[in-house]
Amino acid sequence: MSDGMQKILFDPMKYPEWVAPHSPEWYKQLFKEVGEYKYPWKSTFEWQWVVIV
């Protein structure tokens, strides 16, 4: 910020319903909301593209 003041952001861990990411509780909550594991994006690569990178 140009006036020298820092903006203080809300700490999400202080939210009453905070669940630590990748904890057993987090996975239980995810399963209740989604119901199954989903991998919605395509992650296959063509060989020529991999060589270029």
Backbone as JSON, one array per atom type, in Angstrom:
{
  "sequence": "MSDGMQKILFDPMKYPEWVAPHSPEWYKQLFKEVGEYKYPWKSTFEWQWVVIV",
  "N": [[0.84, -1.18, 0.0], [0.43, 2.23, -0.67], [0.38, 4.17, 1.36], [1.9, 3.29, 3.45], [0.69, 1.66, 5.3], [-0.15, -1.57, 6.46], [-2.31, -4.08, 5.27], [-4.31, -6.08, 7.23], [-5.04, -9.41, 7.05], [-7.74, -11.74, 7.43], [-7.33, -14.52, 9.52], [-7.76, -17.69, 8.42], [-7.68, -19.97, 9.99], [-8.82, -19.3, 12.35], [-11.47, -19.34, 11.97], [-14.59, -20.62, 13.01], [-15.39, -23.12, 11.93], [-13.15, -24.23, 10.84], [-11.12, -26.59, 9.17], [-8.27, -28.44, 9.14], [-6.29, -28.63, 6.21], [-6.03, -31.63, 4.32], [-6.2, -33.28, 6.5], [-7.49, -36.08, 8.44], [-10.13, -35.37, 9.14], [-10.67, -33.42, 7.23], [-10.69, -34.92, 4.85], [-12.92, -36.55, 5.43], [-14.96, -34.64, 5.46], [-14.78, -33.75, 2.81], [-15.53, -36.1, 1.45], [-18.18, -36.32, 2.3], [-19.28, -34.11, 1.02], [-18.67, -34.46, -1.72], [-18.75, -37.2, -2.3], [-17.32, -39.06, -3.76], [-14.1, -39.84, -5.2], [-12.86, -37.57, -7.52], [-11.39, -36.8, -10.61], [-11.22, -34.45, -12.58], [-9.76, -33.36, -14.73], [-7.8, -33.63, -17.73], [-4.82, -35.39, -17.98], [-2.91, -36.42, -19.69], [-0.12, -36.59, -21.87], [1.22, -35.7, -25.02], [3.96, -37.26, -26.6], [5.74, -35.65, -28.17], [5.24, -33.07, -27.2], [6.19, -33.23, -24.6], [8.91, -33.59, -25.03], [9.61, -31.12, -26.15], [9.27, -29.38, -24.0]],
  "CA": [[0.0, 0.0, 0.0], [1.26, 3.42, -0.82], [0.39, 5.01, 2.56], [2.74, 2.67, 4.45], [-0.08, 0.8, 6.21], [-0.33, -2.96, 6.03], [-3.67, -4.6, 5.42], [-4.31, -7.33, 8.0], [-6.0, -10.36, 6.51], [-8.37, -12.66, 8.38], [-6.67, -15.82, 9.63], [-8.81, -18.69, 8.23], [-7.64, -20.98, 11.05], [-9.63, -18.83, 13.47], [-12.87, -19.54, 11.6], [-15.1, -21.69, 13.89], [-15.53, -24.41, 11.26], [-11.88, -24.52, 10.15], [-10.64, -27.96, 9.16], [-6.92, -28.43, 8.56], [-6.23, -29.32, 4.92], [-5.47, -32.98, 4.21], [-6.33, -34.03, 7.76], [-8.58, -37.07, 8.32], [-11.42, -34.66, 9.18], [-10.83, -32.74, 5.94], [-11.11, -35.93, 3.89], [-14.29, -36.95, 5.75], [-15.84, -33.57, 4.99], [-14.75, -33.79, 1.35], [-16.31, -37.25, 1.02], [-19.6, -36.0, 2.52], [-19.71, -33.12, 0.04], [-18.48, -34.91, -3.1], [-19.24, -38.57, -2.37], [-16.37, -39.95, -4.41], [-12.91, -39.17, -5.71], [-13.02, -37.13, -8.9], [-10.19, -36.25, -11.26], [-11.92, -33.93, -13.75], [-8.95, -32.82, -15.8], [-7.04, -34.58, -18.52], [-3.41, -35.21, -17.66], [-2.04, -37.19, -20.57], [0.7, -35.71, -22.7], [1.78, -36.26, -26.25], [5.41, -37.38, -26.45], [6.43, -34.51, -28.77], [5.1, -31.92, -26.32], [7.08, -33.46, -23.45], [10.29, -33.37, -25.5], [9.79, -29.68, -26.35], [9.39, -28.75, -22.7]],
  "C": [[0.88, 1.24, 0.0], [1.33, 4.27, 0.44], [1.21, 4.39, 3.7], [2.0, 1.76, 5.43], [-0.2, -0.59, 5.61], [-1.77, -3.38, 6.26], [-3.58, -5.94, 6.15], [-5.42, -8.22, 7.47], [-6.54, -11.25, 7.63], [-7.64, -13.99, 8.36], [-7.73, -16.91, 9.51], [-8.81, -19.77, 9.32], [-8.43, -20.57, 12.28], [-11.13, -18.94, 13.18], [-13.4, -20.73, 12.41], [-15.18, -23.07, 13.24], [-14.28, -24.81, 10.49], [-11.53, -25.99, 10.29], [-9.28, -27.93, 8.47], [-6.89, -29.21, 7.25], [-5.5, -30.66, 5.02], [-5.42, -33.73, 5.54], [-7.42, -35.08, 7.57], [-9.96, -36.41, 8.32], [-11.72, -33.97, 7.86], [-11.31, -33.72, 4.88], [-12.52, -36.43, 4.16], [-15.29, -35.92, 5.25], [-15.91, -33.56, 3.47], [-15.62, -34.93, 0.82], [-17.81, -36.98, 1.19], [-20.11, -35.04, 1.45], [-19.68, -33.65, -1.39], [-18.97, -36.34, -3.29], [-18.3, -39.55, -3.02], [-15.16, -39.14, -4.87], [-13.16, -38.8, -7.16], [-11.73, -36.51, -9.39], [-10.68, -35.68, -12.58], [-11.05, -33.4, -14.89], [-8.14, -33.9, -16.49], [-5.55, -34.34, -18.25], [-2.5, -36.11, -18.49], [-1.31, -36.22, -21.49], [1.14, -36.45, -23.95], [3.3, -36.25, -26.11], [6.13, -36.15, -27.01], [6.37, -33.28, -27.87], [6.06, -32.04, -25.14], [8.52, -33.19, -23.85], [10.56, -31.89, -25.66], [9.99, -28.98, -25.02], [10.74, -29.08, -22.13]]
}
